[in-house]
Amino acid sequence: MAGSVATRLNELGLTLPASPKLPPGVTISFEWVRIRGNRVFVSGHGPLAPDGTPAGPFGKVPSEVPLEAAQESARLTALAVIAGLQEAIGDLDRVAGWAMVNGFVNADPGFAQTTLVLNPFSDLILDVFGPEIGVHARTAIGVVTVPLNLPLVVSAEVELS
C-alpha cells in the first residue's frame, strides 16, 4: 500500500482488516470485487475484525444492535470494502471516484433511521479519499435480514483512473 490514500489511512490511525474469512460451511460462488474495464463492483461486505472474521455485534438494529454500535459496524464495513479494493486493484490511488454505495441495514420493522446507520461509512470514505474522489451517491434501506445476521452489508461501485 503506497501513495496518498495509504498516507491518509495512516494519518487517521486506520488499519485495514485481513481478507474475509467465512464461517465453517459457508461458501461463495462470486468475487468479492469484480473489475470490468475502469469500473469496479464491490460485493456486499459487512464489518470485519482485524483478522478478517465477521465482527459483531450481530442482529437487528435497533432492538439487538443499538444505533451507535451499528454505526461503528458501518465504519468497520468501510474499512473492509477499502481492504477488498486494495486486494483487487493493488494501489488505492487508482480509485478515480466512488460512484455508488448501497447499504442494507438488518432493521427492525418500522426503523426509519437507516441513513444514520450508514453515515459513518460515507464519512470514512470521504475522510480517506477526500471530497473529489470520495463523494458518492448512496442508498440506505432496511431489510428483513442480511447474511450472518450482521447489522448491515454494503456494496459499492467505484471508477478507476
N, C-alpha and C positions, 0 to 999 in steps of 0.2 A: 504494500500500500504506500504509494508515494504521491506527492502533489498537494494542492491546496485543500482538497476535501479531507485528506488524511491529516493534514496540519490542523484543520478546523476540528476534527474529531478529537485530536489530542488536546487542543486548547480547551475544549468543553469537558475534558475528562471522561470521554465516552469510549467504551470498549465494545467491539462487535462480538457477538456470540459465535461459537463454532457452528458448523453446518448442522441443519436439523437432524436430530436423532429420533426416529419414530419409535413408539412403544412396541414391545414384542407383539408379533402377529399382525401389525399394521403395515400394509404395502401400498405403494402408489404406482400408477401407470402413466404418469405425466412428468413433465420437467418443472422444477421449482421456478426456473427462469428460462424463458424461450426468447431467442433473438431472431428477428426476421428483418434483414436489411438494417436500417437505423432505428427500428422500433424494438423495444424490449418489453415483454409481457411478463409480469411477476405474478405467479400463482398466489393464492391465498396463504398468507403467513400469519402465524399467531405469535404470542410472546414466547421468547426463548430465554432460558437460563444461560449463563456463560458457557456451559458445556454442550449446548445445543438441544437439551431436553426441554419439553414443554414446561413453561413457567406458570405457576399458579398465581393467584387463586383461580379456582375453577367454578363455573356456574353462571347463573343468570344475574344480570345487572337490573336493578339494584338489590334484589332480595337476598342473593347469596354473595354477590360481589359488590361492595359499596362503590359509589361513583369514583371516589378518589383512587381506590385500588384498580378499578377498570381503566382509569386514565394512566396510571403507571404501566398497566399492561399495554396500553396503546404506545407508550414510549418504547417499551421493550420490543413491541412489534415493529416499530420503525427501525430499530437497530437490526432486527432480524432481516427485514427487507433490504436494508443497506448492505448487510453481510452477504445476502444472496446475490445482490447485484455485483458486489465486488468479486465474488467467486466466479460469476458468469462472464464478466467483462474485463476483469483484471484491474484496470485503473479507473477509479471512481470519477476522475476528472474527465473521462469520456462522456459522462452524462451531460447532455446539452440542455435538457429540460424535463421536468416532471409534467406529464400531460394530465393524467387522471389517477385518482386514488378512490377505490371503492371499499368502504368499511361496512362490515356486517357485525352488529352487536347482538350477542346472545341475551336478548332482552325479555324482561317480564312483559306480559300483555299490558298495553297502555303506557309503557315507559316512553316518554316523549323527549328525552334528553340525549339521544344518540349522538347528536352533534357535539355535545360537551364531552362525551367519551372519546371521540376521535380527534378533538382539537389538539391534544398533546402530540399525536402522530404528526399532524400537519406542522405544528410549531417546531418539532425537532427537525423535520425535513428542511424547513425554511432556515433554521439556525445553522444547519450543517452545509447546505448547498447555496445559501444566500437567496435573496428575493428574485434575482433574474432567472436562476435555474430552478429553484425550489418551489416557486409558485405553481399551483395546480388546481384543476377542477376536482370536486370531491362529492361523493355520495356517502351518507352515513345512515344506514337503515337498521331497524330492529328486526330480528328474525327469531323463529321458534327455537332453533338450536344451531350450533356450529360444531365442527369436528372436535373431538376430545373434550367436549364440554368447556372449551376455552371461553373467556368472556367476549372475545372478538377475534375476527380474522380480517386481514386487509390484503387486497390485490392492487396492482398498480400498472400503469404503462408509462414508460419513460422513453425519451428520444436520445440517441447517441449522436455525437458530432463526428 
